[in-house]
Amino acid sequence: MTSRVTFVSPAMNDSLRQARFDDGCSLDAGGRARARAAAGSLPPAVRVVVSPSARCRETAAALGLDGVEEEPLAGLDVGRWRGLTLAEAGAAEPQEVGRWMADPQSAPHGGESVVDLCARVGDWLRAASETDGHTVVVVEPEIVRAVVTEVLGAPAAAFWRLDVPPLTATSVSGRDGRWNVRLGQALGPDPAEGQSA
């Protein structure tokens, strides 16, 4: 049995634009338009799953996907830093932010550590390997980072070295718990379309 899971990062919203920890804000007009333009660009799926956040639900809807929310794919719980930019959290709690960025096991914000997030996502991925065929998942960028970290068997510190642009697809495929990864495919019309030879 071969499984393939495509993880789609949400389209742009004010929180992403300002590098703000998710505060539940909706997609902005540009993000919504870009997601609508990308509708139909993903291969058919036997299952569609969505992170339980406004921007992921709205991205899925704009892409024409009707997904089921799964709590294990919720974004990283940043506790009392929710809604703050990293700079704002750093200005208020510089030592705590420094520790959090340096130690993936720490959670000074009162939420979840990066190690715990990676373990949660790894558990979900192991269960997903039992699904034959293609699954599309619209998830927060940190979920994509955790997936890549887990699939590559990278140390949790690698989590911070991965950039996940808005509205891109990262796919993993494999069988028997052995995955291959394809990173950062942009969604939307093929840029080569409409060009004459």
N, C-alpha and C positions, 0 to 999 in steps of 0.2 A: 504494500500500500504506500503510495506516494502522496504526501501532503504538501500543499503550497499555501503560504499565508502572505498576503500583501498588506503591509501596514502603511496607511495613508495619514500623513500629518495634516492637521486642520489648516484651513485657509486663514488669511490674515484677519486679525482684529486688533483693537487698540492695545490690549494686553501684550500680544506678541510684538507689536510695533514698538512699544515702550520697554520691552524686556521686563515685563511685570509678571510676578507669579500669578497664575490664573485667578481671576476674581469673578468668574462667571459671566464675563462680558460676551455679547453676541458678536458675530462676524461684522466687519465693516462693509460698506457698500462695494468697495473694490474687491475684497475677499470673496464676498458672495457672488459677484459677477464672474470672477475668475473660476470659482468652483462650478458655476453653471456652465461656463464655456468648456470645462473639462468633463462634463457629463458624457458618459458613453466611452471614455478613454480607457477604462479598466476592463480586463477580460471578465467574462461571466464568472459568477461565484456560486458555489453550492450553499454558502452561508455568509451572512454579513453581520458583523459585530461592531458596536460603537462604544467608545469610552463615555461614561456618564457625565459629560460636561456640555454646556451650551454650544461652544464652538465646534465640538466634534459632532454633536447631533445635527447642527445646522449645516456643517460641511457635508455630511452624509446626505442630508435632504437635498442640498443644492446639486450634488453629484447624481441624484436620482436613485439613491440607495435607501432601502428600508431595512434598517439594522436593529438588532436586539442589543440593549445595553448590558454590559457585563462589568460588575463592580471590580473584579480583579484587574481590570484594565483601566481603572481610574488613575488620574495623574498623581504624581508624587505629592503626598500630604506634607505641606511645608508649615503646618501649624499656624502660629501667630504671624508668620511672614506673608500669609495669603493676601494678595492684593498690593503688596509692596514691590518696588523694583529692587534689584539686588543692591543698587547703590543706596537706596533708602534703608534697607535692612542693615547694610554695612555701616552706615552713618549712626544708626541707633545701637547696633550691637556688633562692633567691629571684631572683637575676639571670637564671638560665637560664629560669625560668618566665615572668618578665617579658618576656624576649626572644622566647620562643615565642609568647606571646599578642600581641605587637606586630608580629612579623615572620612572615607565613605561610610564608616560605621556610626558616625555621630549624627545626632538629631537635636541640636541645641534649640531649635525652633519649637520643639514639643510635638513634632509630627513624626515623619517616617525617615529612616536613613536610606541612603542610596543602596546599601547592601540589602536592606529589607525589600526595597522596591525591585531590585534585580531578582531576588529570590521569588517574590510574588509573581513577577512576569515569567520567570523560568518555569514555575509550576503551571501557569496557564499554557505556556508553549508546549510543555510535555503532554498536557491533556489534548491540545490542538493537533498533535501529531497522530492522534487516533482518528482524525477526520480525513477521509479520502477526498481528494479533489481540492478545489481552490476556495479559500476563505479570504474575504476582504474585511479589514479591520480599520476603522477610522479612530485614531488614537492621538493622545497628547505627545509632543515631541520627546518627552522624557521616557515614554514607553518604548519608542523606537530606539532610543539610546540603550535602554535596558535590554531590549531584544538583541541588538548587535553585540553588546557586551557578553551576554549569555551564550549566544550562538558561537562566537569566536573563542569562548573560554578565556576572555581577557580579564585582567584584574579589575575590580570595581572602580579603581581610580581612572580607568580609561573612559568611563561614562562621561566625564567632563570634557573629553577631547573630541567628542562627536558632535558635529553640527547637523541639525535637521531643519532644512528650509521649509517654509509653509507649502502645503499642497504638493508634496513629493511622495513617491511610493518607494518603500524598501521591502523587498520580497525575500522570504526564506523558503526553501524547498528541501525536501529530503524524506528519508524513511528511517525507521528504527532509531529515532532520536539523533540522527546525524544530519545536520543542516548545512546548506550552502546559502550564501547571502548575496543579494544584488541590491546595491545602495542607490538612493537618491534619484530615481527616475522622475522627471518632471511630468505632471499631468497636464493634459490639455491638447490642443491641436498640434499636430506634427509641424515643427517650424519649417520643414522642407516642403510641406504642401504649399501649392500656389507659386512655387518658384519654377521658372522655366529653365530648361536645360540648354 
